[in-house]
Amino acid sequence: MRRLLKLTKLMLFSRREPVSRTPAEVGLDYEPVAFGASDGVGIKGWFIPADGDGPKPTVVFVHGWMWNRLGNVAGRAPIDDRDVDFLPATKALHDAGYSVLLYDIRKHGESESGKGLLSFGPLEKYDFIGAVNYLRTREDVDGERIGSLGISMGGTIALYGAPECQPIKSILAVQPAKVTTFNYNFALDQFGPFGPAIVSPIELLYRIAKTPPPSAQDPGAPAKHLNGTIVKYVQGTGDRWGTMVDVLAFAEGTPTLDGPVVHYPSSGRYDGYRYVSAETEEIVDFFQRTL
């Protein structure tokens, strides 16, 4: 029961992973930045400038549930997780000529919490919009050449936010998910056959808190409005919490795709996130072709 209550609290409010490393670890200069989400929530992060003069194309990283701007540190949450490190891909993109923005989603890292519960996209999209608006105030950023690498909930957030701050040239979405699917499979995996019934009251809690409930969250809906944005989807083949079926449906409704959904070999959801650190050449290639 204690574990159930802890996981439920994490679903509703997430947790704050301390920001314990910096881009200097991989030899990158960086600038601490703070900006407002489009609904006023205070957001903090780092801007890693590309080398050279003049405005540069920029990639916005958007992290997942319970993580921070650096990715995930394994063993800090009561789930079967693994390390997810954004710094290798950050450095690869920087070395290829891109600036990078890493930021903490509301309720995560050093950013403010804002109102309501964690919505896995419908509210957190305002953080993404604020990030893009901030970038367009910088003289060293080409505001017409902004893309995003979104991982897990971060992929969902980018899909929700991009239609409202166009132009976003391209999005690489790694294992985005529908909350209803994720919650059902996660509860089944963690608590057995009765798990989904145990967590079903969460829907009511969202309505009481006046937060968009899980049943209203569907990344496929905003993806249909990504006119002019090239999207590449990556989904792990062994993901027990998200599903290939959902990601294929997101892709089917997306106007412009960078090829079919990547079926990334994996033995679990966190193994699928290995794409972010192991496939840096593919990540750079995507943005070189689309951004």
C-alpha positions as CSV (number, residue, x, y, z in Angstrom):
1,M,0.0,0.0,0.0
2,R,2.8,2.4,0.8
3,R,4.4,1.9,-2.6
4,L,1.1,2.4,-4.3
5,L,0.6,5.7,-2.5
6,K,4.1,6.8,-3.4
7,L,3.7,6.0,-7.1
8,T,0.3,7.7,-7.1
9,K,1.8,10.8,-5.6
10,L,4.6,10.7,-8.3
11,M,1.9,10.5,-11.0
12,L,0.1,13.5,-9.7
13,F,3.0,15.7,-8.6
14,S,6.2,14.1,-9.9
15,R,9.5,14.6,-8.0
16,R,12.5,17.0,-8.2
17,E,15.7,15.4,-9.3
18,P,18.6,17.7,-8.2
19,V,20.6,19.2,-11.0
20,S,23.9,17.7,-10.0
21,R,26.0,18.0,-13.2
22,T,26.6,20.6,-15.9
23,P,27.5,20.7,-19.6
24,A,31.1,21.6,-18.6
25,E,31.5,17.8,-17.8
26,V,31.7,17.2,-21.6
27,G,33.6,20.4,-22.3
28,L,30.8,22.7,-23.2
29,D,30.3,26.3,-22.3
30,Y,26.8,27.1,-21.0
31,E,24.7,29.9,-19.8
32,P,22.2,29.6,-16.9
33,V,18.9,31.0,-18.2
34,A,15.5,31.7,-16.7
35,F,12.3,32.5,-18.6
36,G,8.6,32.4,-18.2
37,A,6.3,29.7,-19.5
38,S,3.6,31.2,-21.7
39,D,1.2,31.0,-18.6
40,G,3.7,32.7,-16.3
41,V,5.4,29.7,-14.5
42,G,9.1,30.3,-13.9
43,I,11.3,28.0,-15.9
44,K,15.1,27.4,-15.5
45,G,17.6,25.8,-17.7
46,W,20.9,26.1,-19.7
47,F,21.6,27.6,-23.1
48,I,24.6,26.0,-24.8
49,P,25.7,28.3,-27.7
50,A,27.0,27.0,-30.9
51,D,30.5,28.2,-32.0
52,G,30.8,31.1,-34.3
53,D,29.1,34.4,-34.9
54,G,25.6,35.1,-36.1
55,P,22.2,33.4,-35.3
56,K,22.3,29.6,-35.2
57,P,19.7,26.9,-35.5
58,T,18.7,25.6,-32.0
59,V,17.5,22.3,-30.6
60,V,15.2,22.3,-27.5
61,F,15.5,19.2,-25.3
62,V,12.4,18.3,-23.4
63,H,12.8,15.6,-20.7
64,G,10.5,13.0,-19.2
65,W,8.5,12.3,-16.1
66,M,10.6,12.6,-12.8
67,W,13.7,13.6,-14.7
68,N,15.4,17.0,-15.2
69,R,17.2,18.9,-17.9
70,L,20.1,16.4,-17.8
71,G,17.9,13.3,-18.2
72,N,17.4,10.6,-15.5
73,V,19.5,9.2,-12.7
74,A,18.6,5.5,-12.1
75,G,17.5,4.3,-8.7
76,R,15.9,7.4,-7.3
77,A,12.3,6.4,-8.0
78,P,10.5,3.2,-7.0
79,I,10.4,1.8,-10.6
80,D,12.6,-0.3,-12.8
81,D,14.5,2.6,-14.4
82,R,17.9,3.3,-16.0
83,D,20.2,6.3,-16.4
84,V,19.3,8.5,-19.3
85,D,22.0,11.0,-20.2
86,F,21.4,14.0,-22.5
87,L,24.9,15.3,-22.5
88,P,26.3,13.0,-25.3
89,A,23.6,14.1,-27.7
90,T,23.9,17.7,-26.5
91,K,27.7,17.7,-27.3
92,A,27.1,15.9,-30.7
93,L,24.6,18.6,-31.7
94,H,26.8,21.4,-30.5
95,D,29.8,20.0,-32.4
96,A,27.6,19.8,-35.5
97,G,26.9,23.6,-35.3
98,Y,23.7,23.7,-33.3
99,S,22.9,25.6,-30.1
100,V,21.0,23.6,-27.5
101,L,18.5,24.6,-24.8
102,L,18.1,22.3,-21.9
103,Y,15.3,23.2,-19.4
104,D,13.4,21.8,-16.5
105,I,9.7,21.2,-17.0
106,R,7.4,22.6,-14.3
107,K,7.4,20.5,-11.1
108,H,10.8,19.2,-12.0
109,G,14.4,20.3,-11.4
110,E,14.7,23.9,-10.5
111,S,11.6,25.2,-12.3
112,E,8.5,26.4,-10.5
113,S,5.5,24.1,-9.9
114,G,2.6,26.1,-11.3
115,K,-1.0,25.3,-10.6
116,G,-2.7,22.0,-11.0
117,L,-1.4,18.4,-11.2
118,L,1.1,17.0,-13.7
119,S,-0.8,16.7,-17.0
120,F,1.8,15.0,-19.2
121,G,1.4,17.6,-22.0
122,P,-1.7,19.8,-21.9
123,L,-0.2,22.2,-19.2
124,E,3.5,21.5,-19.7
125,K,3.1,22.7,-23.3
126,Y,3.2,26.2,-21.9
127,D,6.8,25.6,-20.7
128,F,7.8,24.6,-24.3
129,I,6.1,27.6,-25.8
130,G,7.8,29.8,-23.3
131,A,11.2,28.2,-24.2
132,V,10.6,28.9,-27.9
133,N,9.5,32.5,-27.2
134,Y,12.6,33.0,-25.1
135,L,14.9,31.7,-27.8
136,R,13.4,34.1,-30.3
137,T,14.5,37.0,-28.2
138,R,18.1,36.0,-28.5
139,E,20.2,37.5,-31.3
140,D,22.4,34.4,-31.5
141,V,19.3,32.2,-32.3
142,D,17.7,31.8,-35.7
143,G,14.1,32.0,-34.7
144,E,13.0,30.4,-38.0
145,R,15.2,27.3,-37.4
146,I,14.2,25.8,-34.0
147,G,13.7,22.1,-33.5
148,S,13.1,19.8,-30.6
149,L,14.2,16.5,-29.2
150,G,11.5,15.3,-26.8
151,I,11.9,12.1,-24.8
152,S,8.9,10.2,-23.2
153,M,6.6,12.9,-21.7
154,G,8.9,15.4,-23.3
155,G,8.0,14.1,-26.8
156,T,4.4,14.5,-25.9
157,I,5.0,18.0,-24.6
158,A,6.7,19.0,-27.9
159,L,3.8,17.6,-29.9
160,Y,1.4,19.7,-27.8
161,G,3.4,22.9,-27.8
162,A,4.7,23.1,-31.3
163,P,1.4,23.9,-33.1
164,E,1.1,27.0,-30.9
165,C,4.6,28.5,-31.5
166,Q,5.3,27.8,-35.2
167,P,7.5,27.7,-37.0
168,I,9.1,24.6,-35.4
169,K,11.1,23.0,-38.2
170,S,11.3,19.5,-36.8
171,I,10.6,17.3,-33.8
172,L,12.3,14.0,-32.9
173,A,9.8,12.3,-30.5
174,V,11.2,9.3,-28.6
175,Q,8.5,7.1,-27.0
176,P,5.7,9.6,-26.6
177,A,2.6,8.1,-25.0
178,K,-1.1,8.4,-24.2
179,V,-1.5,8.7,-20.4
180,T,-4.5,6.4,-20.3
181,T,-2.5,3.6,-22.1
182,F,0.6,4.3,-20.0
183,N,-1.2,4.4,-16.7
184,Y,-3.1,1.1,-17.4
185,N,0.0,-0.8,-18.5
186,F,2.2,0.7,-15.8
187,A,-0.4,-0.3,-13.1
188,L,-0.7,-3.7,-14.6
189,D,3.0,-4.2,-14.7
190,Q,3.6,-2.9,-11.2
191,F,0.6,-4.3,-9.3
192,G,-0.8,-7.2,-11.3
193,P,-4.3,-7.7,-12.7
194,F,-6.0,-5.5,-10.1
195,G,-3.6,-2.6,-10.8
196,P,-5.6,-0.7,-13.4
197,A,-8.7,-0.7,-11.1
198,I,-6.6,0.5,-8.2
199,V,-5.4,3.6,-10.0
200,S,-8.6,4.4,-11.8
201,P,-9.7,7.0,-9.2
202,I,-6.9,9.2,-10.5
203,E,-9.2,10.6,-13.1
204,L,-11.5,12.0,-10.5
205,L,-8.6,13.6,-8.6
206,Y,-7.6,15.5,-11.8
207,R,-11.1,16.8,-12.2
208,I,-11.2,18.0,-8.6
209,A,-7.9,19.7,-9.1
210,K,-9.2,21.3,-12.4
211,T,-6.4,19.8,-14.4
212,P,-6.9,18.2,-17.8
213,P,-7.5,14.5,-16.9
214,P,-5.7,11.5,-18.4
215,S,-8.7,10.8,-20.6
216,A,-8.3,14.2,-22.3
217,Q,-4.7,13.7,-23.1
218,D,-3.9,12.4,-26.6
219,P,-0.7,13.5,-28.4
220,G,-2.2,12.4,-31.6
221,A,-4.7,15.3,-31.5
222,P,-2.1,18.2,-31.6
223,A,0.1,16.3,-33.9
224,K,-2.5,16.6,-36.6
225,H,-1.9,20.4,-36.5
226,L,1.9,20.2,-37.1
227,N,1.7,21.7,-40.5
228,G,5.2,22.5,-41.7
229,T,6.9,20.5,-38.9
230,I,8.8,17.4,-39.9
231,V,8.4,14.7,-37.2
232,K,10.3,11.5,-36.6
233,Y,8.9,9.0,-34.1
234,V,11.0,6.4,-32.2
235,Q,9.3,3.6,-30.2
236,G,11.0,0.8,-28.3
237,T,9.9,-2.7,-29.4
238,G,9.9,-4.0,-25.8
239,D,8.1,-1.1,-24.1
240,R,5.7,-2.6,-21.5
241,W,4.1,0.8,-20.6
242,G,3.7,2.7,-23.8
243,T,2.7,0.9,-27.0
244,M,3.7,0.8,-30.7
245,V,0.0,0.9,-31.6
246,D,-0.4,4.3,-30.1
247,V,2.8,5.8,-31.6
248,L,1.8,4.4,-35.1
249,A,-1.5,6.2,-34.6
250,F,0.2,9.5,-33.7
251,A,2.3,9.1,-36.9
252,E,-0.7,8.3,-39.1
253,G,-2.2,11.7,-38.2
254,T,1.0,13.7,-38.4
255,P,1.1,15.8,-41.7
256,T,4.8,15.4,-42.4
257,L,6.9,12.5,-41.3
258,D,10.6,11.8,-41.6
259,G,10.0,8.2,-42.7
260,P,8.2,5.4,-40.8
261,V,8.2,5.0,-37.1
262,V,11.6,3.7,-35.9
263,H,11.1,0.3,-34.2
264,Y,14.0,0.5,-31.8
265,P,15.1,-2.8,-30.3
266,S,14.5,-2.8,-26.5
267,S,13.8,-5.0,-23.6
268,G,11.7,-2.4,-21.6
269,R,10.7,1.2,-21.7
270,Y,13.9,2.5,-20.2
271,D,15.9,0.4,-22.5
272,G,14.2,2.3,-25.4
273,Y,15.6,5.6,-24.0
274,R,19.0,4.2,-24.8
275,Y,18.4,5.7,-28.3
276,V,19.1,9.2,-26.9
277,S,22.7,8.4,-25.9
278,A,23.5,5.5,-28.2
279,E,22.3,6.9,-31.5
280,T,23.8,10.4,-31.4
281,E,24.9,10.2,-35.1
282,E,21.3,9.4,-36.1
283,I,20.0,12.3,-34.0
284,V,22.5,14.7,-35.6
285,D,21.6,13.4,-39.1
286,F,17.9,14.0,-38.5
287,F,18.4,17.7,-37.5
288,Q,21.0,18.2,-40.3
289,R,18.3,17.1,-42.8
290,T,15.3,18.9,-41.3
291,L,16.6,22.0,-39.4
